[in-house]
Amino acid sequence: MHEHDPRPRLVGRSSSHFTRLARLFAGELGVACTFVPVHDLASRDPADYAGNPALKLPVLVLPEGPVFGAENICHALAALAPAALRIAWTGQLPDLRARNAQELIWHGMGAQVQLVFGMQVACLPAENLYFAKAADGFRNALAWLDANLEAVLQSLPPRDLSLLEASLFCLIEHVAFRDTLPVAPYRHLVAFADAFRERPAAQATAYAFDVAMAH
Ligand SMILES: N[C@@H](CCC(=O)N[C@@H](CS)C(=O)NCC(=O)O)C(=O)O
């Protein structure tokens, strides 16, 4: 089905924040990809994850092979981009505060996966310490990000796009989309997301649940 399509294939889910980060970068960079949804997160067959042995998505499939993981994919997309944008990558974060912010964003994204996969997909009990502690750590991380956001944003180098802002946007919107917890108390995070949402690539990648097509 995809053999004759020259575009890179992005295998993921429209409801996934890691996938959205990759799609956001593709949109900002002007790299056209074919999107291939993964319908069954319970699958334990690497073939359903474009060969990712970790059974994780997103995966970008290039002629030279698959690219595993959102950050890796963003770099691969930047290398394919027709126009060079100024991108602030993790390596360009200027100080400890900004690097800690990125760590807490990745942590929050991982915690979302833990909470959603554990409670909603695997139907495990929410009151288990495993989820209760994850939810505490997640709330604490969001509070830290909210308190430090202004200083972090001011410290970033001149840029068209940064991995930090794009990943933070995907995280905040995902918390609201999945209704994990109320986002309104995190006023700085909400204001940041409201502004970032104006970008066409953000508008074009709004979260949704993929619907399996009958063949
Ligand atoms: N380190 C990976 C993490 C990706 C990840 O956790 N993806 C989620 C979807 S948002 C997933 O594959 N969930 C299925 C599972 O955890 O079994 C990345 O950066 O892309």
The ligand as an SDF file (V2000), in Angstrom:
LIG
                    3D

 20 19  0  0  0  0  0  0  0  0999 V2000
   10.7580    7.5070   24.3390 N   0  0  0  0  0  0  0  0  0  0  0  0
    9.6320    7.3910   23.4490 C   0  0  0  0  0  0  0  0  0  0  0  0
    8.3730    7.2270   24.2660 C   0  0  0  0  0  0  0  0  0  0  0  0
    7.1740    7.0020   23.4090 C   0  0  0  0  0  0  0  0  0  0  0  0
    5.9230    6.5750   24.1590 C   0  0  0  0  0  0  0  0  0  0  0  0
    5.8980    6.3430   25.3800 O   0  0  0  0  0  0  0  0  0  0  0  0
    4.8510    6.4510   23.3760 N   0  0  0  0  0  0  0  0  0  0  0  0
    3.5880    5.9960   23.8820 C   0  0  0  0  0  0  0  0  0  0  0  0
    2.4450    6.6540   23.1520 C   0  0  0  0  0  0  0  0  0  0  0  0
    2.3440    8.3940   23.5180 S   0  0  0  0  0  0  0  0  0  0  0  0
    3.4770    4.4990   23.6810 C   0  0  0  0  0  0  0  0  0  0  0  0
    4.1460    3.9440   22.8310 O   0  0  0  0  0  0  0  0  0  0  0  0
    2.6200    3.8530   24.4850 N   0  0  0  0  0  0  0  0  0  0  0  0
    2.3980    2.4540   24.4010 C   0  0  0  0  0  0  0  0  0  0  0  0
    2.9990    1.7370   25.5540 C   0  0  0  0  0  0  0  0  0  0  0  0
    3.5860    2.3770   26.4470 O   0  0  0  0  0  0  0  0  0  0  0  0
    2.8980    0.5050   25.5920 O   0  0  0  0  0  0  0  0  0  0  0  0
    9.5940    8.6060   22.5330 C   0  0  0  0  0  0  0  0  0  0  0  0
   10.2780    9.5930   22.8080 O   0  0  0  0  0  0  0  0  0  0  0  0
    8.9290    8.5950   21.4900 O   0  0  0  0  0  0  0  0  0  0  0  0
  1  2  1  0
  2  3  1  0
  2 18  1  0
  3  4  1  0
  4  5  1  0
  5  6  2  0
  5  7  1  0
  7  8  1  0
  8  9  1  0
  8 11  1  0
  9 10  1  0
 11 12  2  0
 11 13  1  0
 13 14  1  0
 14 15  1  0
 15 16  2  0
 15 17  1  0
 18 19  2  0
 18 20  1  0
M  END
$$$$
